[in-house]
Amino acid sequence: MFDQINNDLKQAMRDKDAFRLSVLRMLLAALKNKKIELGQDEVLTDEVVTSVIKTEIKKRKDSVVAYTDGGRQDLADNEKKEVEILEKYMPEQMSEAEVEKIVKSAIEELDASSPSDFGKVMGAAMAKTKGQADGNMVSALVKKNLAAKS
């Protein structure tokens, strides 16, 4: 995945796509920072790359909300475009129905029966989705299913 990002960066240079180029440079900088954090000899696995991309997407989505609340739609639109570019590197997202199945099986496996079991169920469900589902969606489904159980 890291090589794909590098190749896309080179293509953006050839295409003179300044916006895409800046987003990919930002992403590579974040990946290099992660590599330094893990240790120089570490090879970035696809899981690590995906988690860095996910973090960058979350930052931008938070910025969109902040800019929209602040009345700066131009900056919010810019952040949305960055999110679109970054999402191309994420694994295909699971549907809500697929995630709900995972949540229900996690609830059964852990014998969860009340909202106090939220943390355990959430951890198990997120481990099974491995970056293929939005955390907010998983959280909402866990809350809904635990509320129905109690």
C-alpha positions in Angstrom: 0.0 0.0 0.0 2.9 2.3 0.8 4.3 1.7 -2.6 0.9 2.5 -4.2 0.8 5.9 -2.4 4.4 6.6 -3.7 3.4 5.7 -7.2 0.3 7.8 -7.0 2.4 10.7 -5.8 4.7 10.4 -8.8 1.6 10.3 -11.1 0.2 13.4 -9.5 3.5 15.1 -10.2 3.4 14.1 -13.8 -0.2 15.2 -14.1 0.6 18.5 -12.4 -2.3 17.9 -10.0 -1.1 20.2 -7.2 -4.0 19.5 -4.8 -3.7 15.7 -5.0 0.1 16.1 -4.8 -0.1 18.1 -1.5 -2.6 15.6 0.0 -0.3 12.6 -0.8 2.8 14.5 0.5 0.9 15.1 3.7 0.0 11.4 3.9 3.6 10.3 3.3 4.8 12.7 6.0 2.3 11.1 8.4 3.5 7.6 7.4 7.1 8.6 7.8 6.3 10.0 11.3 4.7 6.7 12.1 7.7 4.8 10.9 9.9 6.9 13.1 7.6 6.3 16.0 7.7 2.5 15.5 11.5 2.4 14.8 13.4 3.1 11.6 13.9 -0.6 10.8 10.2 -1.4 10.9 8.4 -2.0 7.6 5.0 -0.4 7.4 2.4 -3.1 7.1 -0.9 -2.4 5.3 -2.6 -2.4 8.7 -0.4 0.4 10.0 -0.8 2.3 6.8 -4.5 1.9 7.0 -4.6 3.1 10.6 -2.6 6.2 9.7 -4.9 7.0 6.8 -7.9 6.4 9.1 -6.5 8.9 11.6 -5.9 11.5 8.8 -9.4 11.1 7.6 -10.8 11.5 11.1 -8.8 14.7 11.5 -10.2 16.1 8.3 -13.8 15.1 9.1 -13.4 16.9 12.5 -12.0 19.9 10.6 -15.0 19.9 8.2 -17.4 20.2 11.2 -15.3 22.9 12.8 -15.1 24.9 9.6 -18.8 24.5 8.9 -19.6 25.7 12.4 -17.3 28.6 11.9 -18.9 29.7 8.7 -15.9 28.8 6.5 -17.6 26.6 3.9 -14.6 27.1 1.5 -12.2 25.5 3.9 -14.8 22.7 4.7 -15.1 21.9 1.0 -11.3 21.7 0.8 -11.1 19.2 3.7 -13.9 17.2 2.1 -11.9 16.9 -1.1 -8.9 15.7 0.9 -11.1 13.0 2.6 -12.2 11.8 -0.8 -8.6 11.3 -1.9 -7.6 9.6 1.3 -10.6 7.3 1.3 -9.4 5.8 -2.0 -6.6 4.1 0.0 -9.0 2.6 2.6 -10.2 -1.0 2.3 -13.8 -1.4 1.0 -16.2 -0.5 3.8 -18.6 -3.0 5.2 -22.3 -2.4 4.9 -24.4 -1.6 7.9 -26.0 -5.1 7.8 -22.6 -6.8 7.8 -21.5 -4.7 10.8 -24.7 -5.5 12.6 -24.1 -9.2 12.2 -20.6 -8.8 13.7 -22.0 -6.7 16.6 -24.7 -9.3 17.3 -22.2 -12.2 17.2 -19.8 -10.2 19.5 -22.7 -9.6 22.0 -23.5 -13.4 21.9 -19.8 -14.4 22.3 -19.3 -12.1 25.3 -22.7 -12.9 26.7 -23.3 -9.1 27.0 -26.6 -8.1 28.3 -26.5 -4.4 29.4 -25.1 -1.1 28.3 -22.3 -1.5 30.9 -20.8 -4.2 28.5 -20.4 -1.5 25.8 -16.6 -1.4 26.0 -16.1 -5.1 25.7 -18.5 -5.5 22.8 -17.1 -2.4 21.0 -13.5 -3.7 21.3 -14.5 -7.2 20.0 -16.5 -5.7 17.1 -13.8 -3.2 16.1 -11.2 -6.1 16.1 -13.4 -8.1 13.7 -14.0 -5.2 11.3 -10.3 -4.3 11.1 -10.8 -0.8 9.6 -13.5 -1.8 7.3 -16.2 0.0 9.2 -16.6 3.4 10.6 -16.2 3.5 14.4 -19.2 5.8 14.8 -21.5 3.3 13.0 -20.2 0.4 15.1 -20.7 2.4 18.2 -24.3 3.2 17.3 -25.1 -0.4 16.4 -23.5 -1.7 19.7 -25.6 0.8 21.7 -28.8 -0.1 19.8 -28.3 -3.8 20.2 -27.3 -3.7 23.9 -30.3 -1.5 24.6 -32.6 -4.0 22.9 -31.0 -6.8 25.1 -31.7 -5.0 28.4 
